[in-house]
Amino acid sequence: MTDDWQLPTVPAADASLPGSLELGAFSLSLAVADLDASRAFYEGLGFEVTGGHAAQDYLILKNGETTIGLFHGMFERNILTFSPGLTNRMERLESFTDVRRIQQHADEAGLAVSDRADPSTTGPASIMLTDPDGNPVLVDQFF
């Protein structure tokens, strides 16, 4: 992710793609033991650093439309991450499903949202769920 948020903009997500709730760009946030070793490993697989700060113990890497985040000392488990308002091509969406609507949808589906967004707010916010196998799922909206 770029630091200046100067991303290309598109009107909306591709409605022809499957799914009943648009969640935004998908990435895997990896809890790594050694940031430099993990960076070298994924660069060996063709990934390039596109954001983050090694001095702050995290880096964002991309290879095509695949995004991974390397995080040292920030959390204990790997996290599945969705970013409303972004496409996997790192385009900012003019129109997207707000994280608060995703939270409402999860509530209506009977899913337990452990970390909640304040429904009376707008803009950046996040929610956290845990899937049946204990995998954390973060929905992190930046805009």
N, C-alpha and C positions, 0 to 999 in steps of 0.2 A: 504494500500500500504506500502510495506516495505521501510525503509529509505535508505537502501544500494542498492536497485534495483537488488539484487541477486535473480532474479526470474527464475524459470525453463523456458527453451526455447523450442518452437516448430516451425517447418518450416513455417506453414501458417495456416490461419483460416480454419475451416471445410467448404469446398466448397459445401457440400451437404445441408447446412442450407439455408433457404429461404432468399430472399433479393437480390436486384440488385447492391447494393453498400455496401461493408463491412466497417462498422463504428467502429469496435472494441468493447471493453467491455462497457456495459451500467451500469450507476449508477444514483442514484437520489441524488442530492446535496440539502440538507434541510437547509433553513435559520431558525435557532433555537433561541428561546428567552433565554433558560437556557441550556448550554452545559451539565452540570452534570445531570440535570433532564432528558434530552433527551437520554444521554448515559445510564442511569439506565433503562429508559423505553425500549429501544431497546435491552439492555442486557437481560431484562426480557422476550423478545421474542426470545432469543437464539443467538443474534448477539454477535460477539467478536470484540474488537478493534484490528485492524491489521495495523494501521498507523495513521499518524497525530500527533499533539502535543496539548494537552489541554492548555498549557501555551500560545500557539499561536492561541487559539480559534477555533481549528478544530480537528476532529477525523474522521477516516475512519473505518467503521465497515463492517464485512462480516458475512453472514449466508449462508453456502453452496456457490452457485454461485451468490447470491444476494449481491450487494454492495450498501451501503448508506454512504454519507458523511454528517457529522453534522458540520455546520459552524455558528459561533456566531458573528454577527456584520459585516460580510463580504459582504453580499448582501441582498436585500430586498425580493426577491422571491425565491421560490424553482426553481431549474434548472435541466433539463434533460441533462445528461452528457454522452458523448461517448468518449472513449479513444482509438484511432487508435494505433495498435501495441500491444494491450493487449487482452487476452481472458477473459471471465467472471470467468475463473478458476485461474486468475492471472498468466497466462503464457505469456511470452514475445514472440511475433511473429518475426521470422526472416524476413518474407516477409509480407507486409501489405500495405493498401491503405494510402498514405501520405495525411495529412490534406490539403495540397495545391491542390491535385487532387480532394478531396472531395469538396473544395471551388469551383474549376472549374466546377465540376458536378452540384453544387447548382446554380452557375451562368447560366449554360446552361439550367437548368430546370426553370429559371426565379424566383428563390428564392432570397430574399434580405438578403445578408450577411452584418450584421451591423459592426462587428469587423472582420477585415480581416488579413490573414497571408500574408507576403511578398512572392510573388511567386518566387523571385530570391534566396530565402534562402533554407536551408535544416535543418533537425533535429526538435527539439521541437518548437511547434507553436500552436496557437489555433484560432478558428473562432467562432463567435456567430451569431445565427439566432433567430428569434422569430416566433413561429408558429401562425396560424390564431387566436388562442384564447389568445394570449399574453404570452404564456409560453416560457421562454428563453431556447434555446437549445445550449449547449456548446459542441464543438468538440475540445478536449484538448489532443494534442499529446505530450507525454513525452520524446520520443526518436528521 
